Amino acid sequence: MNTVTKLFEKLAHVDRAAIIVARSGLVVVLLWIGGLKVFAYEDEGIVPFIANSPLMSFFYRQPAGEYRQHMNPAGTLVPANLAWHERNGTYVFAHGLGTVIVVFGVMIALHPWLPQVAAVGSLLAFLMSFVTLSFLITTPECWVPALGSPYHGFPLLDLPGLLVVKDSIMMGAALVTMADSAKAYLRRKVAAPQAVSRGEPLINLLDRSHRSN
């Protein structure tokens, strides 16, 4: 029993490392996914989500039902479909969205230096994940279609649905990093006047805060 207790004591002390891993994972995912929005295949891949969303469909110019006729499977190139997506505003919207996602990732990465900015970035990533999860309700492609098999519809997720539901993990990670960055900012805000009153250079305070974070 002592061995089990010691094991759990060690596990309990990885909480700091866990937050670092969660924050690093958020930064990597946001920068990577946001950066991929410069490629046409990724821009076209999110069309079903946006076209069916009552919150975002206004970004597109063509009727929602038309996109199914113009989807390019990853790795293929159909010039007529590209032209349709250009008219639809698919690429312009995706490039803007990708820029926003990258900005969120950069904000979270600033935690060691500007934890208040990182806290806001994490909050925005949480809200973005919340919107993404709403696609499970609005996007038909998230569920296995009725094409003859008795197994279709809720709760049988198709590939787009599998990708969306994983955002629930990102949502939780964003909340954890948001709280951690907010705490770091408050600690620094309290410590700064004390350091000034002692005549301690602020650079020393920032260095200590960076090590503790």
C-alpha positions, 0 to 999 in steps of 0.5 A, spaced: 500 500 500 505 504 501 508 503 494 501 505 491 501 511 495 508 513 493 506 512 486 500 517 487 504 522 491 508 522 485 503 523 480 500 529 484 506 533 483 506 533 475 500 538 475 505 544 473 508 539 468 501 538 465 499 545 465 505 546 460 504 540 456 496 543 455 499 550 453 504 547 449 499 543 445 494 548 444 499 553 441 502 547 436 494 545 434 492 553 433 498 555 429 498 548 425 491 548 424 491 556 423 497 556 418 494 550 414 488 555 412 493 558 406 492 551 403 485 550 398 484 543 401 483 545 408 479 551 406 474 547 402 474 542 408 471 547 412 465 549 408 460 544 410 461 547 417 460 554 415 455 553 410 450 550 415 452 554 421 446 560 422 452 563 426 457 563 420 453 562 413 453 569 412 460 569 410 459 565 404 455 568 397 452 561 394 446 558 397 448 552 402 446 546 398 451 548 392 457 546 396 456 538 395 457 539 388 463 542 388 467 539 394 475 537 392 477 531 395 484 532 399 489 531 393 485 532 387 484 539 383 478 540 379 479 547 376 471 548 376 470 547 383 476 552 385 472 557 381 466 556 384 469 556 391 473 563 389 466 566 387 463 563 394 468 567 398 471 560 401 478 562 401 477 569 403 474 567 409 478 561 411 484 566 410 481 570 415 479 565 420 486 562 419 489 568 421 485 569 427 487 562 429 494 563 429 493 570 433 490 566 438 496 561 438 501 566 439 497 570 445 497 563 449 505 562 447 506 569 450 504 566 457 511 567 460 512 574 458 505 577 458 500 572 462 494 577 461 495 576 454 495 569 454 489 569 459 485 572 454 488 568 448 486 562 452 479 565 453 478 566 446 480 559 444 475 556 449 469 560 445 472 558 439 471 551 441 464 552 443 462 555 437 466 549 433 462 544 438 456 547 435 457 544 428 455 537 431 448 540 431 448 544 425 452 540 420 449 534 417 456 531 415 458 530 422 453 524 422 453 517 418 448 518 413 443 513 411 445 510 405 442 503 406 446 501 412 441 501 419 447 504 422 446 511 421 445 518 425 446 520 432 450 517 435 454 515 430 459 520 428 462 520 421 469 523 420 467 530 420 464 529 427 470 525 430 474 532 428 469 536 431 468 532 438 475 533 439 474 540 440 471 538 447 479 537 449 481 543 447 475 547 450 478 544 457 485 545 456 483 552 454 480 553 461 486 550 465 491 555 461 486 561 462 486 560 469 493 559 470 495 565 466 490 569 470 493 567 476 500 568 474 498 575 472 495 577 479 501 574 482 506 579 478 501 584 479 501 583 487 509 582 487 511 588 483 509 594 488 513 590 493 519 589 489 519 597 487 518 599 495 524 594 496 528 598 490 529 591 486 529 592 479 523 589 475 527 585 471 529 581 477 521 580 478 520 578 471 525 573 471 522 570 478 515 570 475 518 566 468 521 561 472 515 560 477 510 559 471 
